[in-house]
């Protein structure tokens, strides 16, 4: 069973230059479309997938990806 989300994967399309290194690092989470733009397939990141999402973030040479941490309900 998938664990609850601990973060949200997002891409800053203004920064993205379509290198595709994120897709190479985490093809289970995102892919590039025909225009070499990233399409996030799994936005809600579980604890189990967090290392994969972090690898995609680190792979981006222009820092266009981000994993925001989910905040606990107040």
Secondary structure, 3 states (H helix, E strand, C coil): CCCCEEEEEEECCCCCCCCCHHHHHCCCCEEECCCCCEEECCCEEECCCHHHHHHHHHHCCCCCEEEEECCCCC
